[in-house]
């Protein structure tokens, strides 16, 4: 199966590190013009031509929950045409950790919900008109196993936002399908892809960590590239009749 994205305009939101960085590079390696954005300034290190492909990455530091910045990004990425593919990776736990619900402030709740759900809404809203006019497009979010069950983080707002993101995916799929646009999600299992998740992993005992990996059918932790490959498939023509779905990528037959 040969998957290429030559002349495609792709936005990857939340691209500074880990899964987002791998996705941005994977599209560029296959010929895409990628706009990689993140609230973290180190996203700028991604900028430049793909060293192993024909695509290019244009990097921009921005807040995906700022509607004006989102609109400006989409206008720049679309040029005189449209954004062909949106991949929404931004989110995470925003440096928070498990607490009893009575100890969670409204500001902390909103910080995680905005990054994981509101930003996905704003980006989808911004790219949809162009995709509708062109009668083509792909939207892929990176949700989580926490959107299919409960969260290992124990963070209420993270589980709620990821479940909400999947609801958004299904509703958008229903609305945008008649325009030739698919909307899907990839739900990774736990991966050590950011400082927050490294800190979470380090809090577990050696016995827990060994048992955790042993419960994975493939007997290994996932990598950012594992998720990138699933996204490439859902963004390709091979997935043109798949929409409104959450694809668990967990190394196991169950989420």
C-alpha distance (Angstrom), angle and dihedral (degrees) to the residues before:
residue distance angle dihedral
X1 . . .
X2 3.80 . .
X3 3.80 114.4 .
X4 3.79 117.6 -172.2
X5 3.81 133.1 169.2
X6 3.80 103.1 -168.6
X7 3.82 112.4 165.2
X8 3.82 91.0 6.5
X9 3.79 119.0 136.4
X10 3.80 110.2 -139.6
X11 3.79 132.4 -176.5
X12 3.81 117.9 -159.3
X13 3.80 110.6 -171.8
X14 3.80 114.4 -161.1
X15 3.79 95.6 26.4
X16 3.80 104.9 145.1
X17 3.79 97.3 102.0
X18 3.79 147.3 -9.7
X19 3.79 116.8 7.4
X20 3.80 95.4 3.0
X21 3.78 93.4 51.2
X22 3.81 91.7 49.2
X23 3.82 91.2 49.9
X24 3.81 93.4 49.5
X25 3.79 91.9 49.8
X26 3.82 92.6 45.3
X27 3.80 92.0 56.1
X28 3.81 92.7 45.2
X29 3.81 90.5 49.0
X30 3.81 87.1 57.8
X31 3.78 96.5 51.0
X32 3.80 104.4 -89.3
X33 3.77 128.0 140.2
X34 3.80 100.1 -127.8
X35 3.79 128.7 -162.5
X36 3.81 104.7 -158.7
X37 3.79 114.9 -167.7
X38 3.78 135.3 176.5
X39 3.79 140.0 154.9
X40 3.82 87.1 -119.4
X41 3.80 114.8 86.2
X42 3.80 93.2 -140.0
X43 3.81 88.3 77.3
X44 3.79 84.8 86.1
X45 3.81 91.1 72.9
X46 3.82 88.2 71.9
X47 3.79 93.8 63.3
X48 3.78 118.8 115.6
X49 3.80 143.4 54.9
X50 3.78 118.0 -38.8
X51 3.82 108.5 -97.9
X52 3.80 91.1 -147.7
X53 3.80 102.9 32.6
X54 3.78 145.8 28.9
X55 3.80 99.6 -96.1
X56 3.78 133.0 92.5
X57 3.80 137.2 -140.6
X58 3.79 122.0 -140.1
X59 3.80 111.1 -166.2
X60 3.79 129.0 -152.5
X61 3.79 131.7 177.5
X62 3.80 108.9 -139.0
X63 3.79 145.6 136.6
X64 3.82 111.4 -106.9
X65 3.81 90.2 -154.6
X66 3.83 91.8 61.8
X67 3.81 105.2 91.1
X68 3.81 94.5 -160.1
X69 3.82 92.2 53.4
X70 3.80 90.0 46.7
X71 3.80 92.2 52.4
X72 3.81 91.5 48.2
X73 3.80 91.4 50.6
X74 3.80 93.3 50.2
X75 3.82 91.9 47.4
X76 3.81 90.5 52.5
X77 3.81 93.8 45.2
X78 3.81 94.4 46.6
X79 3.79 95.9 50.0
X80 3.79 107.6 173.5
X81 3.79 92.6 -23.8
X82 3.82 129.6 37.6
X83 3.78 143.5 -80.0
X84 3.80 105.0 -92.6
X85 3.80 98.9 -166.9
X86 3.80 133.9 22.2
X87 3.79 119.8 -168.1
X88 3.79 114.3 -174.0
X89 3.80 111.9 -159.8
X90 3.81 100.7 147.5
X91 3.77 118.9 116.1
X92 3.77 130.2 68.5
X93 3.79 126.5 151.5
X94 3.82 97.1 -60.8
X95 3.80 93.5 -129.1
X96 3.81 93.6 -55.6
X97 3.79 128.4 132.7
X98 3.79 137.9 -159.7
X99 3.81 116.6 -61.7
X100 3.81 135.4 160.1
X101 3.79 110.1 -89.5
X102 3.81 92.2 -111.6
X103 3.80 88.1 61.2
X104 3.81 95.6 54.5
X105 3.80 115.1 100.7
X106 3.79 122.7 -145.1
X107 3.80 89.9 -117.7
X108 3.81 91.2 55.1
X109 3.80 90.6 47.8
X110 3.80 92.1 50.5
X111 3.82 94.1 46.2
X112 3.80 92.4 61.8
X113 3.80 96.5 37.6
X114 3.80 91.6 49.4
X115 3.81 94.2 49.3
X116 3.80 95.5 45.2
X117 3.81 103.1 33.3
X118 3.80 114.0 11.7
X119 3.80 92.1 50.2
X120 3.81 90.5 51.5
X121 3.80 89.2 52.1
X122 3.81 92.9 49.4
X123 3.81 94.5 48.7
X124 3.81 92.9 46.0
X125 3.81 90.7 47.7
X126 3.80 90.7 51.4
X127 3.82 97.8 48.5
X128 3.81 97.4 39.2
X129 3.84 99.3 79.5
X130 3.80 93.0 55.4
X131 3.78 92.5 44.5
X132 3.80 90.2 49.6
X133 3.81 91.6 51.4
X134 3.80 90.9 49.0
X135 3.79 92.2 42.0
X136 3.77 91.6 -135.3
X137 3.79 139.1 81.8
X138 3.77 148.9 120.6
X139 3.79 128.6 -130.0
X140 3.80 118.6 -173.8
X141 3.79 125.1 176.4
X142 3.77 126.8 -165.1
X143 3.77 104.3 -132.9
X144 3.80 121.9 161.4
X145 3.75 146.1 -123.3
X146 3.81 80.2 -95.5
X147 3.81 87.3 69.9
X148 3.80 90.7 58.6
X149 3.79 100.7 42.0
X150 3.80 132.4 -12.7
X151 3.78 127.0 -41.0
X152 3.79 126.0 -104.2
X153 3.80 85.7 -146.3
X154 3.80 90.9 66.2
X155 3.81 88.2 -140.3
X156 3.80 111.6 141.3
X157 3.80 97.5 -155.7
X158 3.81 92.5 49.6
X159 3.81 93.6 53.7
X160 3.81 91.1 43.2
X161 3.81 93.7 48.6
X162 3.81 93.3 48.4
X163 3.81 91.5 49.4
X164 3.80 87.9 47.9
X165 3.79 91.4 50.1
X166 3.80 90.3 56.9
X167 3.81 89.4 50.8
X168 3.80 88.8 52.8
X169 3.81 90.3 50.0
X170 3.80 92.5 53.0
X171 3.80 93.9 46.2
X172 3.80 93.1 47.5
X173 3.80 90.7 47.5
X174 3.79 89.6 57.1
X175 3.81 93.0 48.0
X176 3.79 99.4 41.7
X177 3.80 100.5 38.2
X178 3.83 94.0 88.5
X179 3.82 87.9 59.2
X180 3.80 94.7 55.9
X181 3.81 92.9 -102.9
X182 3.79 122.1 133.8
X183 3.80 123.8 -157.0
X184 3.79 120.1 -165.0
X185 3.78 142.1 150.6
X186 3.79 136.8 -137.6
X187 3.81 114.3 -144.6
X188 3.81 111.3 -159.0
X189 3.74 124.1 -164.2
X190 3.80 119.3 -125.3
X191 3.79 111.5 -51.0
X192 3.79 133.0 175.4
X193 3.79 94.7 -123.8
X194 3.81 104.6 130.4
X195 3.80 140.3 30.1
X196 3.82 89.6 -101.1
X197 3.80 92.5 56.0
X198 3.80 93.0 41.8
X199 3.80 87.8 55.1
X200 3.80 90.6 49.0
X201 3.82 91.4 49.6
X202 3.79 92.6 48.7
X203 3.82 90.0 56.0
X204 3.80 91.5 63.2
X205 3.78 122.1 88.8
X206 3.78 121.3 -109.5
X207 3.81 88.8 -111.1
X208 3.82 91.7 53.8
X209 3.81 92.6 48.5
X210 3.79 92.8 49.9
X211 3.80 92.1 47.4
X212 3.80 91.1 46.6
X213 3.80 93.2 57.3
X214 3.81 91.4 42.0
X215 3.83 89.2 57.8
X216 3.81 90.8 57.8
X217 3.80 109.0 92.5
X218 3.81 91.9 -139.2
X219 3.83 90.0 48.9
X220 3.80 94.3 -131.9
X221 3.78 140.4 84.8
X222 3.76 117.0 -103.6
X223 3.80 124.0 -105.3
X224 3.81 130.7 -142.0
X225 3.80 87.9 -109.5
X226 3.82 90.8 59.4
X227 3.79 88.6 59.8
X228 3.80 93.8 41.7
X229 3.80 91.0 56.2
X230 3.81 91.6 53.2
X231 3.80 90.0 50.1
X232 3.80 92.0 49.9
X233 3.80 89.6 55.1
X234 3.80 94.7 48.9
X235 3.81 90.4 47.1
X236 3.81 93.0 50.2
X237 3.79 132.5 85.7
X238 3.80 88.4 -106.0
X239 3.81 88.1 73.5
X240 3.81 97.0 46.4
X241 3.83 92.7 123.0
X242 3.79 96.6 45.3
X243 3.80 116.5 91.9
X244 3.78 140.1 146.7
X245 3.79 91.2 26.1
X246 3.80 135.2 132.3
X247 3.80 111.3 -146.7
X248 3.82 112.0 -156.8
X249 3.81 109.9 -143.3
X250 3.78 100.5 -174.7
X251 3.79 107.4 126.6
X252 3.81 89.1 -111.2
X253 3.82 137.3 83.5
X254 3.81 91.5 -114.2
X255 3.79 130.4 46.7
